[in-house]
Amino acid sequence: MEENRSWRARWIWHEGYPWTSAPGEHELVLFRRAFEVEDAASARLVLSVSADSRYRLFLNGESVSVGPCKGDQFTHYYETVDLSGQLRAGTNVLAAKVLHLASSNPHKMGLSGQIAIQRSNAGVFLLEGTLQEGEREVVLDTGGESSVWIAKKQGGYAVRPSWVIPWLGGLEDVDGAGLDHGWEQSEYAAAEADGWKEAVVAMATRNDFGELTPWQLAPRPIPPLFERERPFVGVTKYGGDSVAEAVSGLIGAGGNGAVRGKSGAAGADGGAVVSGSGGDEAASAGLTVVLQPGQSFWAELDAGELATGYLRLAMRGGAGSRISLVCAECYEDPSSTIRDRIKGVRDDAEHGILLGDADLYMVAGVGNAAVEEVFEPFWFRTFRYVRLEVSVGEEPLELVSLDYRDTGYPLEVKAEFNCSDAGYEALWQLSLNTLQRCMHETYEDCPYYEQL
């Protein structure tokens, strides 16, 4: 149900009418708007923002809002974001990454994007807000006459079928060479020659004839989800062309440095515990995984418990290298198949295998010591373990880090449980984590398979 609000802002997109996406095509579109702040201490800026289907909003390179909250056919939510304390004197940049999930009828299982996310047949972005500094005002609305937003569709983004978790509607297949890197930073130069153009108005929030638009706007009814930087706690096993110390450095500060499995040399026998530097020592030493042209590498990382988060892999060089990230709930019997799962001791890395579909990334090679290239799937993933596989192209590749941003509903635990039996104490913590992992914008039966 739409609230009784008069909007100045209008929905925008990277192209005008007819702006209906091609059937089955998911579109990833970037937006930017620069503005000047004279006195950051007194400046006030409160925004209302929404999109079809999902967005992530940045201010000067920092993520400040994610949404819109999941709605339904008759309710499309928007978020209210107060950025007053995050502005700085001089040039500031609002930037948004919007993913429009293709509308398909009937829903194409395994390809149509997250089935629980409402979408129309058109991608759009909406932002309304006015910068206030005393008597000075700067209108930042999308579609405003004096507010110029620029946009660019990303050419390297695609979705591949997922048969292990088909209700999530496919995983990512991304060519880094087709993406803009560092576009959310204020110092980024968005040039028309590189494909950036003035965004166009797709539709007003209401029309003159009283007809309903696809997006009946209402304020977000729940708090924003939390996001917390988290490292993996260890590497269960690895193989290919590398060394144990470098593998330990991959998980960086916060990891315990435990590296089990292959010693790092290609073809070495597994099973031995290898002493790596790991943790804070590894991070301070700057240890990374450096692979030469034609080499390959794989590692299986442990989050310590089931997690829901946004994976983030940072790298340098390595143009043409191929990356695969497989998320798994647990280790399974080696005889398991996609349709016949055999789950025994779920953390038995020595005898088990990780089974799942993969996000794929082809490295652009734009990362360097000053600015790393980053692959981060748009939607959060669910995992206890993640398998990283790398096949290096014709240039050396340096893997700097693999971590994630934990996310979920800001659950406030008011109950307490105390017991002399440590086993029951562990069950209490397990129950809390189960509840937390099944709470995002809705309660979920299972965050790994359905998110319904």
Secondary structure, DSSP 8 states (H G I E B T S, - for coil): ---S-----EEEESS-SS-B--TT--EEEEEEEEEEES-TTT-B-EEEEEEESEEEEEETTEEEEEE----BTTBEEEEEEE-GGG--SEEEEEEEEEEE----SS--TTTSS-TTS---SB-EEEEEEEEEETTEEEE--TT-TT---EEEE-SSEEEE--SSSGGG--EEEEEGGGS-SSTTSTT----GGGT-EE-EEEEESS-TT----S--EEE--S---EEEEEE--EEEEEEES--HHHHHHHT-TTS--EEES--SSTT-----EEE---HHHHHHHT--EEE-TT-EEEEEEEEEEEEEEEEEEEEEE-TT-EEEEEEESS-B-TT--SSS---SSTT-TTT-B----EEEEE--S---SSS-EEE--SS-EEEEEEEEEEE--SS-EEEEEEEEEEEE-----------SSHHHHHHHHHHHHHHHHTBSSSB-S-TTTT--
